[in-house]
Amino acid sequence: MMLAGVGWLAALSPSLLRHLSPGVEILGFVAELALMLWLIIKGVNLQRWNQQSGLPQTPP
């Protein structure tokens, strides 16, 4: 995702963006897909999430 973020900085230079646009789009897609799959497969540890957020824990 860091590479995709750096790639979007190319938007500051329109001529550079024309040359890098396909690569930036591919990097962005791959990064977002990886994050989505990670969250679907690995999920979120709800107990740890609530503990870190300071919310009172309620049994499911």
C-alpha positions as CSV (number, residue, x, y, z in Angstrom):
1,M,0.0,0.0,0.0
2,M,3.0,2.3,0.6
3,L,4.0,1.9,-3.1
4,A,0.5,2.8,-4.2
5,G,0.5,5.8,-2.0
6,V,3.8,7.0,-3.4
7,G,2.4,6.3,-6.8
8,W,-0.5,8.6,-6.3
9,L,2.0,11.4,-5.6
10,A,2.5,11.4,-9.3
11,A,-0.7,13.3,-9.6
12,L,1.2,16.4,-8.7
13,S,2.9,16.3,-12.1
14,P,0.4,15.7,-15.0
15,S,3.1,14.7,-17.5
16,L,4.4,12.1,-15.0
17,L,0.9,10.9,-14.3
18,R,0.3,10.1,-17.9
19,H,3.2,7.7,-18.0
20,L,2.7,6.1,-14.6
21,S,-1.1,6.0,-14.5
22,P,-1.5,2.3,-15.4
23,G,1.1,1.2,-12.9
24,V,-0.5,3.4,-10.2
25,E,-3.9,1.9,-10.8
26,I,-2.6,-1.6,-10.7
27,L,-0.6,-1.0,-7.5
28,G,-3.7,0.6,-5.9
29,F,-5.9,-2.3,-6.9
30,V,-3.5,-4.9,-5.6
31,A,-3.0,-3.1,-2.3
32,E,-6.7,-2.7,-1.7
33,L,-7.4,-6.3,-2.7
34,A,-4.7,-7.5,-0.3
35,L,-6.2,-5.5,2.6
36,M,-9.7,-6.8,1.8
37,L,-8.6,-10.4,1.7
38,W,-6.6,-10.0,4.9
39,L,-9.7,-8.7,6.7
40,I,-11.9,-11.4,5.3
41,I,-9.5,-14.2,6.1
42,K,-7.8,-13.0,9.3
43,G,-10.6,-10.8,10.5
44,V,-10.5,-8.6,13.6
45,N,-10.0,-9.8,17.1
46,L,-13.1,-8.2,18.6
47,Q,-12.0,-8.7,22.2
48,R,-8.6,-7.0,21.6
49,W,-10.3,-4.2,19.5
50,N,-12.7,-3.4,22.4
51,Q,-9.8,-3.5,24.9
52,Q,-7.8,-1.0,22.9
53,S,-10.7,1.3,22.3
54,G,-11.6,1.5,25.9
55,L,-15.2,0.4,25.3
56,P,-16.9,-1.8,27.9
57,Q,-16.9,-5.4,26.9
58,T,-20.2,-7.0,26.4
59,P,-20.6,-10.8,25.9
60,P,-21.8,-11.7,22.3
